[in-house]
Amino acid sequence: MSNVYSVMSQAAASPPPTTFVGSSGNTGIDGASVTVDLSSVDIQDGDLILAGFFVGEDADRRSDMSLTSTGYTETTSLYGDDTYDINMKTYAKFADGTETSFVTAGGIISTASIAVIVSVFRYAGDVLPTDEASGLAASGTNVNADDIIWPEVTGVSKGDILVYFGGSGHVTFFATYDDPLDLADFTTLGTNDSEDVTGGYGYKVIDTETSFTANTWFVNSDGTNSANAYTVFKLSSA
C-alpha cells in the first residue's frame, strides 16, 4: 500500500508538460511603433510570453529599441554589423492574464523596417529564461550571411520545448525565410523600407533526442552583405 501511495504521490506532484498556447506577429516601417494583437491568443495567468523584436538598418546603426508594453524583461540584445545590419531583442514575461497586445516604442530611425513576433507557452516553469541555467540555450550574431545556421542545443530531454527566434537585415524588399520543415508553428515576416528586415520564429518539442540542431533558415536576400541574429530558449515544466 505504501508503495502505491508513493507512486501516486509522485505522479500528483509532477507538473503538467509545457504546451504551446498561440502566437501572433506584425510588421512596421518608418521606425514607428508596432502593435501585435494578442486578443485571439488564450493567455492565462502564469503563461510565459516570449517576443522577438527585429529591426533592419544599415550604415552601422544600433537601434534604440524599447517597449511601450510593461512588465517584460529583456533577455537578449543583439547587433550584427555588415553592409546591412540586424538589430534584435527578445523579451519574456509571465502573464497576468490581461495581456491583449504587445507594443514596441517608436523613435527608431525613419528608414528602418521592423518585425515583431510573440509566442505564448503554458506550464513553462516559474523562472524567466535569462541565462543558460534558466533556459537561454543559445544566442548570437553572424556577419557575411543572410541565412541562419543554428547551433546545436544539447542537454535536452523528453518534453522540453526549444523556441527559436531569428532575424536578417537586407535590402531585398519583403523576403521571408523558407520553411525549414522541422519546427512547429513556423512563422516568418518580411517588410520593406529603405532598409529591410526578415524575422522568424518556430518551436521544437523534444521527444527522444538528447541534442537538436535546427535546419538552416534560408532567405533569398543579400547574401554576404547581410548580418543575422538568433536566440534559442529551452522551456521545461520541471
C-alpha positions, 0 to 999 in steps of 0.5 A, a space after each residue: 500500500 505504501 508503495 502505491 501511495 508513493 507512486 501516486 504521490 509522485 505522479 500528483 506532484 509532477 507538473 503538467 508538460 509545457 504546451 504551446 498556447 498561440 502566437 501572433 506577429 506584425 510588421 512596421 516601417 518608418 521606425 514607428 511603433 508596432 502593435 501585435 494583437 494578442 486578443 485571439 491568443 488564450 493567455 492565462 495567468 502564469 503563461 510565459 510570453 516570449 517576443 522577438 523584436 527585429 529591426 533592419 538598418 544599415 550604415 552601422 546603426 544600433 537601434 534604440 529599441 524599447 517597449 511601450 508594453 510593461 512588465 517584460 524583461 529583456 533577455 537578449 540584445 543583439 547587433 550584427 554589423 555588415 553592409 546591412 545590419 540586424 538589430 534584435 531583442 527578445 523579451 519574456 514575461 509571465 502573464 497576468 492574464 490581461 495581456 491583449 497586445 504587445 507594443 514596441 516604442 517608436 523613435 527608431 530611425 525613419 528608414 528602418 523596417 521592423 518585425 515583431 513576433 510573440 509566442 505564448 507557452 503554458 506550464 513553462 516553469 516559474 523562472 524567466 529564461 535569462 541565462 543558460 541555467 534558466 533556459 537561454 540555450 543559445 544566442 548570437 550574431 553572424 556577419 557575411 550571411 543572410 541565412 541562419 545556421 543554428 547551433 546545436 542545443 544539447 542537454 535536452 530531454 523528453 518534453 522540453 520545448 526549444 523556441 527559436 527566434 531569428 532575424 536578417 537585415 537586407 535590402 531585398 524588399 519583403 523576403 521571408 525565410 523558407 520553411 525549414 520543415 522541422 519546427 512547429 508553428 513556423 512563422 516568418 515576416 518580411 517588410 520593406 523600407 529603405 532598409 529591410 528586415 526578415 524575422 522568424 520564429 518556430 518551436 521544437 518539442 523534444 521527444 527522444 533526442 538528447 541534442 537538436 540542431 535546427 535546419 538552416 533558415 534560408 532567405 533569398 536576400 543579400 547574401 554576404 552583405 547581410 548580418 543575422 541574429 538568433 536566440 534559442 530558449 529551452 522551456 521545461 515544466 520541471 
